[in-house]
């Protein structure tokens, strides 16, 4: 820094020191640091708990057109206040009419897809017939949009509570099965205040969506039926939703059986074998039973899948925020192992994991630090974060979607397709981050069941 630049900077440094003196005992001041030449660094000790001191310091520095970044130096054992020139936005400049239009289009899109899951589409019906009977899709559309809206508003209201500049959700309509939407995106400007805020905002969306998805799924399962599984006829295909531990548990609670499976009472070892087969998509399609799910159950299952994908504990996904709030920079140590694990799962379980691995590798291995990285989670918040990760384990679906086709020869049972059109996919892409059955007869008639033949 030149002498001409040093004089006004020294004056600003004096103003900052005076402004924060009652909250921060300054031991030394440095004008410019290697990574931030125009910053002003103050080292010393906080006179109040960091979660109380930093917001007050930030308000005072904002008036001087500076942003307060709080760190702790483990070598010197001093607190470090870094005054960065410029201020972060306090409000989102989004246009609400865009959000409203996209939301209405997404409702129409999910209604359109919901009709195809309704089991009431006559043979030979065309797109015009479906458009004239959109109301038939309301059970699926209402259930799915309730879950997705709850997820996004969980983030939105948590952000507003903490005065984070967040936009309303931008829903993404895609009028094709299986869901009619690829989720939504919320744009957040600025950075998290501290780890506590990061945990609250990051976990709010998945937890609200989860709380809504579970009862909707239970209601949907009660409307569903258990039927024998079978291979599709030549030229047909079977679309299967994947299984998580929680999904298997809920099906067992409603029907008293491990589904998919033999449907018979089993010893522990045999039951465990069926559970593993269901989780990894290797249950044979002949000689067993499964739930042919109602459209409401399909929406509830999709809600669990959205929760699982968003809670992947890496990068700027919601689960990555939870991991960072717990571990800080140590959370980055999990990035490469998770990418490698997803690649392995992509080759052996579901090809869609390869895309997720690529997205995380390209955009999501790093996580921005909060402005105040001195404040840590207290014990109840650590328990809360751990419970969120437990939810992830319960809803994680190793093989989210399978499409098994029969050409002239039989397919390899358990082969997963590269079917990536799930709602949380766009949440992952947009968090570039920011990043969410049927059985048909050969005549063309469709049913809202677990299997879909065509």
C-alpha positions as CSV (number, residue, x, y, z in Angstrom):
1,X,0.0,0.0,0.0
2,X,1.4,3.4,-1.0
3,X,1.9,6.3,1.4
4,X,-0.9,8.2,-0.5
5,X,-3.3,5.3,0.1
6,X,-2.1,4.7,3.7
7,X,-3.2,8.1,5.1
8,X,-6.9,7.8,4.4
9,X,-6.9,4.1,5.2
10,X,-5.3,4.9,8.6
11,X,-8.0,7.5,9.2
12,X,-10.7,4.9,8.5
13,X,-8.9,2.3,10.7
14,X,-9.0,4.8,13.5
15,X,-12.7,5.3,12.9
16,X,-13.3,1.6,12.9
17,X,-11.3,1.1,16.1
18,X,-13.3,3.8,17.9
19,X,-16.6,2.4,16.6
20,X,-16.0,-1.1,17.9
21,X,-13.9,-0.3,21.0
22,X,-16.7,-1.3,23.5
23,X,-17.1,-4.7,21.8
24,X,-13.5,-5.5,20.6
25,X,-10.3,-4.9,22.6
26,X,-7.8,-4.0,19.8
27,X,-4.2,-5.0,20.2
28,X,-2.9,-4.2,16.8
29,X,-4.1,-2.9,13.4
30,X,-2.8,-3.8,10.0
31,X,-3.7,-1.9,6.8
32,X,-4.1,-4.6,4.1
33,X,-3.4,-8.3,4.3
34,X,-2.0,-10.4,1.4
35,X,-5.3,-11.9,0.4
36,X,-7.2,-8.6,0.8
37,X,-4.9,-5.6,0.1
38,X,-7.6,-3.0,0.8
39,X,-8.9,-4.6,4.0
40,X,-8.2,-3.4,7.5
41,X,-7.3,-6.1,10.0
42,X,-7.8,-5.6,13.8
43,X,-6.6,-8.3,16.2
44,X,-7.5,-8.5,19.8
45,X,-10.3,-10.0,22.0
46,X,-14.0,-9.8,21.9
47,X,-15.6,-8.1,24.9
48,X,-18.9,-10.0,24.4
49,X,-20.0,-13.4,23.1
50,X,-19.3,-13.5,19.4
51,X,-23.0,-14.2,18.4
52,X,-23.9,-10.9,20.3
53,X,-20.9,-8.8,19.3
54,X,-20.7,-9.5,15.6
55,X,-24.1,-8.2,14.6
56,X,-23.5,-5.0,16.4
57,X,-20.0,-4.6,14.9
58,X,-21.4,-5.4,11.5
59,X,-24.0,-2.6,11.8
60,X,-21.4,-0.1,12.8
61,X,-19.0,-1.0,10.0
62,X,-21.8,-0.9,7.5
63,X,-22.3,2.8,8.2
64,X,-18.6,3.2,7.3
65,X,-19.2,1.2,4.1
66,X,-17.3,-1.8,5.3
67,X,-18.3,-5.5,5.9
68,X,-17.2,-7.1,9.2
69,X,-15.6,-10.6,9.0
70,X,-14.8,-12.3,12.3
71,X,-12.3,-15.0,12.7
72,X,-10.1,-16.6,15.4
73,X,-6.3,-17.1,14.9
74,X,-5.4,-20.4,16.7
75,X,-1.7,-19.5,16.5
76,X,-1.8,-16.2,18.3
77,X,-5.0,-17.1,20.1
78,X,-6.4,-13.7,19.1
79,X,-9.7,-12.8,17.6
80,X,-9.4,-11.2,14.2
81,X,-11.8,-8.6,12.8
82,X,-11.3,-8.0,9.1
83,X,-13.0,-4.9,7.8
84,X,-13.7,-5.5,4.1
85,X,-14.5,-2.5,1.8
86,X,-18.0,-2.5,0.5
87,X,-21.3,-3.8,1.9
88,X,-23.5,-6.8,1.1
89,X,-27.1,-6.3,-0.2
90,X,-29.8,-6.2,2.5
91,X,-32.7,-6.9,0.2
92,X,-33.4,-9.1,-2.8
93,X,-34.2,-7.2,-6.1
94,X,-36.3,-10.1,-7.5
95,X,-39.5,-9.4,-9.4
96,X,-42.4,-11.3,-7.7
97,X,-44.5,-11.5,-10.9
98,X,-41.9,-13.8,-12.4
99,X,-42.2,-16.1,-9.3
100,X,-46.0,-16.1,-9.6
101,X,-46.1,-16.9,-13.3
102,X,-43.6,-19.8,-12.9
103,X,-45.6,-21.1,-9.9
104,X,-48.9,-21.1,-11.9
105,X,-47.2,-22.8,-14.8
106,X,-45.8,-25.5,-12.5
107,X,-49.2,-26.1,-11.0
108,X,-50.6,-26.6,-14.5
109,X,-47.6,-28.8,-15.4
110,X,-48.0,-31.1,-12.4
111,X,-51.7,-31.3,-13.1
112,X,-50.9,-32.4,-16.7
113,X,-48.6,-35.2,-15.4
114,X,-51.0,-36.0,-12.6
115,X,-53.7,-36.9,-15.2
116,X,-51.3,-39.5,-16.7
117,X,-50.9,-41.0,-13.3
118,X,-54.7,-41.0,-12.6
119,X,-55.5,-44.3,-14.2
120,X,-58.5,-42.6,-16.0
121,X,-56.9,-41.8,-19.4
122,X,-58.8,-43.8,-22.0
123,X,-57.0,-45.8,-24.7
124,X,-56.0,-43.6,-27.6
125,X,-56.4,-40.4,-25.7
126,X,-54.2,-37.5,-27.1
127,X,-52.8,-34.4,-25.5
128,X,-55.9,-32.4,-26.2
129,X,-58.0,-34.9,-24.1
130,X,-55.5,-34.5,-21.2
131,X,-55.6,-30.7,-21.4
132,X,-59.4,-30.8,-21.2
133,X,-59.3,-33.1,-18.2
134,X,-56.5,-31.4,-16.1
135,X,-58.7,-31.6,-13.0
136,X,-58.1,-35.4,-12.9
137,X,-54.5,-34.7,-11.9
138,X,-55.4,-32.8,-8.7
139,X,-54.5,-35.5,-6.2
140,X,-50.9,-35.8,-7.5
141,X,-50.5,-32.1,-8.2
142,X,-51.8,-30.9,-4.9
143,X,-49.7,-33.4,-2.9
144,X,-46.5,-32.7,-4.8
145,X,-46.9,-28.9,-4.8
146,X,-47.7,-28.9,-1.1
147,X,-44.4,-30.7,-0.4
148,X,-42.2,-28.6,-2.8
149,X,-43.8,-25.3,-1.7
150,X,-43.3,-26.2,1.9
151,X,-39.6,-27.0,1.2
152,X,-39.0,-23.7,-0.5
153,X,-40.9,-21.6,1.9
154,X,-39.0,-23.2,4.7
155,X,-35.8,-21.7,3.3
156,X,-37.5,-18.4,2.5
157,X,-39.0,-17.7,5.9
158,X,-35.9,-18.9,7.7
159,X,-33.9,-16.5,5.6
160,X,-36.3,-13.6,6.2
161,X,-36.2,-14.3,9.9
162,X,-32.4,-14.0,9.9
163,X,-32.6,-10.9,7.6
164,X,-30.9,-12.8,4.8
165,X,-31.7,-11.3,1.3
166,X,-33.5,-14.2,-0.3
167,X,-35.8,-14.3,-3.3
168,X,-39.1,-16.0,-3.5
169,X,-38.8,-19.5,-5.0
170,X,-38.5,-19.8,-8.8
171,X,-40.4,-23.0,-9.7
172,X,-39.4,-24.8,-12.8
173,X,-42.3,-26.4,-14.8
174,X,-41.5,-29.4,-17.0
175,X,-44.7,-31.0,-18.3
176,X,-43.3,-34.5,-18.7
177,X,-43.4,-37.5,-16.3
178,X,-42.5,-38.5,-13.8
179,X,-43.2,-35.3,-11.8
180,X,-44.0,-32.3,-14.1
181,X,-41.5,-30.1,-12.4
182,X,-37.8,-30.0,-11.7
183,X,-38.1,-28.3,-8.4
184,X,-37.4,-24.7,-7.6
185,X,-34.5,-22.3,-7.0
186,X,-34.2,-19.6,-4.3
187,X,-31.5,-17.0,-4.9
188,X,-29.7,-15.8,-1.8
189,X,-27.4,-12.7,-2.1
190,X,-24.7,-12.2,0.4
191,X,-23.2,-14.7,2.9
192,X,-24.4,-16.5,6.0
193,X,-23.9,-14.5,9.2
194,X,-22.7,-17.5,11.2
195,X,-22.9,-21.3,11.5
196,X,-26.1,-21.1,13.6
197,X,-27.9,-19.1,10.9
198,X,-26.4,-21.4,8.2
199,X,-27.9,-24.4,10.0
200,X,-31.3,-22.9,10.4
201,X,-31.7,-21.7,6.9
202,X,-30.1,-24.7,5.3
203,X,-32.1,-27.3,7.2
204,X,-35.4,-25.5,7.2
205,X,-36.4,-26.5,3.7
206,X,-35.7,-30.2,3.8
207,X,-37.2,-30.6,7.2
208,X,-40.5,-28.8,6.3
209,X,-40.7,-30.8,3.1
210,X,-40.0,-34.0,5.1
211,X,-42.6,-33.3,7.7
212,X,-45.2,-32.7,4.9
213,X,-44.0,-35.7,2.7
214,X,-44.4,-38.4,5.4
215,X,-48.1,-38.0,6.2
216,X,-48.9,-37.5,2.5
217,X,-47.0,-40.7,1.7
218,X,-48.8,-42.6,4.5
219,X,-52.2,-41.4,3.2
220,X,-51.1,-42.4,-0.4
221,X,-50.0,-45.8,0.7
222,X,-53.4,-46.4,2.4
223,X,-55.0,-45.6,-1.0
224,X,-52.6,-48.1,-2.8
225,X,-52.8,-51.8,-3.3
226,X,-50.4,-54.7,-3.0
227,X,-50.2,-56.9,-6.1
228,X,-47.9,-59.5,-7.7
229,X,-45.0,-58.1,-9.6
230,X,-44.4,-59.2,-13.2
231,X,-42.1,-58.6,-16.1
232,X,-43.4,-56.3,-18.8
233,X,-44.5,-57.8,-22.0
234,X,-42.2,-57.7,-25.1
235,X,-41.8,-54.1,-26.2
236,X,-43.0,-52.8,-22.8
237,X,-41.2,-51.4,-19.8
238,X,-41.6,-51.1,-16.1
239,X,-41.0,-47.9,-14.2
240,X,-40.0,-48.5,-10.5
241,X,-39.5,-46.0,-7.8
242,X,-36.5,-46.6,-5.5
243,X,-36.6,-47.5,-1.8
244,X,-35.1,-45.9,1.2
245,X,-35.1,-47.2,4.8
246,X,-38.0,-44.9,5.7
247,X,-40.0,-45.8,2.6
248,X,-39.6,-49.5,3.4
249,X,-40.5,-48.9,7.0
250,X,-43.7,-47.0,6.1
251,X,-44.8,-49.7,3.6
252,X,-44.2,-52.3,6.4
253,X,-46.3,-50.2,8.8
254,X,-49.2,-49.9,6.4
255,X,-49.2,-53.4,4.8
256,X,-47.3,-55.5,7.4
257,X,-44.9,-56.8,4.7
258,X,-41.4,-56.0,3.3
259,X,-42.3,-54.6,-0.1
260,X,-41.0,-55.3,-2.7
261,X,-40.5,-58.9,-1.5
262,X,-41.9,-62.3,-1.2
263,X,-44.8,-61.0,0.9
264,X,-44.4,-63.9,3.4
265,X,-43.4,-63.8,7.1
266,X,-39.6,-64.2,7.2
267,X,-36.8,-65.0,9.7
268,X,-34.4,-62.2,10.5
269,X,-31.7,-63.2,8.0
270,X,-34.2,-63.7,5.1
271,X,-35.9,-60.4,6.0
272,X,-32.6,-58.5,6.0
273,X,-31.8,-60.0,2.6
274,X,-35.1,-58.7,1.2
275,X,-34.4,-55.3,2.6
276,X,-31.0,-55.1,1.0
277,X,-32.4,-56.3,-2.3
278,X,-35.1,-53.6,-2.2
279,X,-32.6,-50.9,-1.3
280,X,-30.3,-51.7,-4.1
281,X,-32.9,-52.5,-6.8
282,X,-32.1,-56.2,-7.1
283,X,-35.5,-57.7,-6.1
284,X,-36.7,-60.1,-8.9
285,X,-39.7,-58.9,-10.8
286,X,-41.3,-62.3,-10.7
287,X,-42.6,-64.3,-7.8
288,X,-42.9,-61.4,-5.4
289,X,-45.2,-58.6,-4.4
290,X,-45.0,-54.8,-4.3
291,X,-47.1,-51.7,-3.7
292,X,-48.8,-50.4,-6.8
293,X,-48.9,-46.8,-5.6
294,X,-51.6,-44.2,-5.8
295,X,-50.7,-40.8,-7.3
296,X,-50.7,-39.3,-3.8
297,X,-48.2,-41.9,-2.6
298,X,-46.0,-41.2,-5.7
299,X,-46.0,-37.5,-4.7
300,X,-45.0,-38.4,-1.1
301,X,-42.3,-40.7,-2.3
302,X,-41.0,-37.8,-4.6
303,X,-40.9,-35.6,-1.5
304,X,-38.6,-38.0,0.3
305,X,-36.4,-38.2,-2.7
306,X,-36.1,-34.4,-2.9
307,X,-35.2,-34.4,0.8
308,X,-32.5,-37.0,0.3
309,X,-30.9,-35.3,-2.7
310,X,-30.9,-31.9,-1.1
311,X,-29.3,-33.4,2.1
312,X,-26.3,-34.8,0.4
313,X,-23.7,-33.6,2.9
314,X,-21.4,-31.8,0.6
315,X,-20.8,-28.4,-1.0
316,X,-23.6,-25.8,-1.1
317,X,-26.4,-28.4,-1.0
318,X,-28.6,-28.1,2.1
319,X,-26.8,-31.1,3.6
320,X,-23.5,-29.3,2.9
321,X,-24.7,-26.3,4.9
322,X,-25.5,-28.7,7.8
323,X,-22.1,-30.4,7.6
324,X,-20.3,-27.0,7.5
325,X,-22.3,-25.7,10.5
326,X,-21.1,-28.8,12.5
327,X,-17.5,-29.1,11.3
328,X,-16.5,-25.8,9.7
329,X,-13.7,-26.1,7.1
330,X,-13.2,-29.7,8.0
331,X,-16.4,-30.5,6.2
332,X,-14.5,-29.9,2.9
333,X,-12.5,-33.1,3.7
334,X,-15.7,-35.1,2.8
335,X,-16.0,-33.6,-0.7
336,X,-13.6,-35.9,-2.5
337,X,-14.8,-39.1,-0.8
338,X,-18.4,-38.2,-1.6
339,X,-17.6,-37.5,-5.2
340,X,-15.7,-40.8,-5.5
341,X,-18.6,-42.7,-3.8
342,X,-21.1,-41.1,-6.2
343,X,-19.0,-42.1,-9.2
344,X,-18.9,-45.7,-7.9
345,X,-22.6,-45.7,-7.3
346,X,-23.1,-44.3,-10.8
347,X,-21.4,-47.2,-12.4
348,X,-23.0,-49.9,-10.3
349,X,-26.4,-48.6,-9.1
350,X,-27.9,-45.6,-10.9
351,X,-26.2,-43.7,-13.7
352,X,-27.7,-40.4,-12.5
353,X,-25.2,-40.4,-9.7
354,X,-22.5,-39.7,-12.3
355,X,-24.1,-36.4,-13.1
356,X,-24.4,-35.5,-9.4
357,X,-20.7,-36.3,-9.0
358,X,-19.8,-34.1,-11.9
359,X,-21.9,-31.2,-10.6
360,X,-20.3,-31.5,-7.1
361,X,-16.9,-31.8,-8.6
362,X,-17.3,-28.7,-10.8
363,X,-19.3,-26.4,-8.5
364,X,-19.8,-27.8,-5.1
365,X,-16.6,-28.9,-3.5
366,X,-16.1,-25.6,-1.8
367,X,-18.3,-23.9,0.8
368,X,-18.2,-20.2,1.5
369,X,-17.3,-19.2,5.1
370,X,-19.8,-17.3,7.1
371,X,-19.0,-13.7,8.1
372,X,-18.7,-14.8,11.7
373,X,-16.8,-18.0,11.9
374,X,-16.1,-17.7,15.6
375,X,-19.6,-18.5,16.7
376,X,-20.2,-22.2,17.1
377,X,-23.3,-24.3,17.5
378,X,-24.4,-24.9,21.0
379,X,-25.3,-28.4,22.2
380,X,-29.0,-28.3,21.3
381,X,-28.1,-27.1,17.8
382,X,-25.5,-29.8,17.4
383,X,-28.1,-32.4,18.3
384,X,-30.5,-30.8,15.8
385,X,-27.8,-30.9,13.1
386,X,-27.1,-34.6,13.9
387,X,-30.8,-35.4,13.6
388,X,-31.0,-33.7,10.2
389,X,-28.2,-36.0,9.1
390,X,-30.1,-39.0,10.5
391,X,-33.1,-38.0,8.4
392,X,-30.7,-38.0,5.4
393,X,-29.7,-41.6,6.2
394,X,-33.4,-42.7,6.5
395,X,-34.5,-41.2,3.2
396,X,-31.4,-41.7,1.1
397,X,-32.3,-43.9,-1.9
398,X,-29.4,-45.7,-3.5
399,X,-31.3,-46.5,-6.7
400,X,-33.8,-43.6,-7.1
401,X,-35.4,-44.8,-10.4
402,X,-35.3,-47.9,-12.5
403,X,-36.7,-48.4,-16.0
404,X,-36.7,-52.0,-17.0
405,X,-37.5,-52.7,-20.6
406,X,-38.1,-55.9,-22.5
407,X,-37.1,-55.9,-26.2
408,X,-37.0,-59.4,-27.6
409,X,-34.8,-60.7,-24.8
410,X,-35.3,-60.3,-21.0
411,X,-33.6,-57.4,-19.4
412,X,-31.0,-57.7,-16.7
413,X,-33.0,-57.4,-13.4
414,X,-32.0,-54.4,-11.4
415,X,-30.5,-52.4,-14.3
416,X,-31.0,-48.7,-13.6
417,X,-31.5,-46.2,-16.4
418,X,-30.1,-42.7,-16.8
419,X,-33.3,-41.1,-15.7
420,X,-32.3,-37.8,-14.2
421,X,-35.5,-35.8,-14.3
422,X,-36.1,-35.5,-10.6
423,X,-37.0,-32.3,-8.9
424,X,-33.9,-32.0,-6.7
425,X,-31.7,-32.2,-9.8
426,X,-32.4,-28.6,-10.7
427,X,-31.9,-27.6,-7.1
428,X,-28.4,-29.2,-7.4
429,X,-27.7,-27.5,-10.7
430,X,-29.0,-24.1,-9.7
431,X,-27.0,-24.0,-6.5
432,X,-24.1,-23.3,-8.8
433,X,-25.0,-23.1,-6.6
434,X,-27.7,-21.5,-4.7
435,X,-28.7,-25.6,-5.7
436,X,-35.6,-31.1,-6.1
437,X,-46.7,-45.7,-11.0
438,X,-48.2,-46.8,-12.5
439,X,-48.9,-49.9,-14.5
440,X,-50.2,-49.6,-18.1
441,X,-52.0,-52.1,-20.1
442,X,-51.0,-53.0,-23.6
443,X,-54.0,-51.1,-24.8
444,X,-52.5,-47.9,-23.6
445,X,-54.7,-47.6,-20.4
446,X,-52.7,-46.3,-17.4
447,X,-52.9,-46.9,-13.7
448,X,-51.3,-45.0,-10.9
449,X,-49.3,-48.0,-9.7
450,X,-45.8,-48.9,-8.8
451,X,-45.2,-50.5,-12.2
452,X,-45.9,-49.0,-15.6
453,X,-45.9,-51.1,-18.7
454,X,-46.0,-49.7,-22.1
